[in-house]
Amino acid sequence: MKIPGVFLILAGIVCFAVAVTGLRGWMTPVPAVASPTSIANSIGAQLLLLYGAGTVGIICGAVALWLGIKRSRERKRQGTKASFRKLITVSLAAVAILACGVFAIFKVMTRWDPDEEWAAKVIEESADIRSLLESHREENGEFPMSLDEIAENYTKPIDYLSRNVAAPDTDQWFYDRIGRDDYQLFVTADSWVSYFDAMVYRHKGEFADPWFAILDSSDSKEFGKWRYVQGFSRFYENYYFDADGKVHSNYP
């Protein structure tokens, strides 16, 4: 009972590690055609499944391990030694916990390094859409309310998670008007549990609203008027732009 218990606990820990460290994001790419909300929601069911399977595995494993230890004690009372199996059980448990800990530390340490080659490609690919937006302002005196108001024959960005495959999918540009004379453009990047990173562009190059003010230097990396921002989906969860381009909280 102890050996199966250890393996169940190990399986549960692996499920939690996959969910918490973001390995799930590597296995399941962010949808190429989606809204910011659906990108976050697309991983909800899998995340719930991973946490549920991890919880069940750890609980069932703990019960099995406890029953195994109880039986061992009963056998020991009857004169049956189980020291060798106990040593194996403890060793397996220690190795499993150590391996998960090392993996989690490695993932956290390497998680925040943006792919600069991809970032440069995004900036290059944005030239078409930025030119169309500028043309719209010259003709109408203001930037459009949405991308539906401009022609759709602009270059789409290459999806971050599939950029290295033979035939990468294309992602999409997400656009927010910030008043008449400014706008925000972004494309999704790496996903991390329940939110995603993004490459974000501000036409005026200003990132001074309250949400960006709470970020420290380790949360983003500048590329001219662009920034690679960790957990950018939290912006959409907490803030929005009004018709005048002012930022408001969804939770006043």
Secondary structure, 3 states (H helix, E strand, C coil): CHHHHHHHHHHHHHHHHHHHHCHHHHHCCCCCCCCHHHHHHCCHHHHHHHHHHHHHHHHHHHHHHHHHHHHHHHHHHCCCCCHHHHHHHHHHHHHHHHHHHHHHHHHHHHHCCCCHHHHHHHHHHCHHHHHHHHHHHHHHCCCCCCHHHCCCCCCCCECCCCCCCCCCCECCCEEEECCCCCEEEEEEEEEECCEEEEEEEECCCCCCCHHHHCCCHHHEEEECCEEEECCCHHHHHHEEECCCCCEEECCC
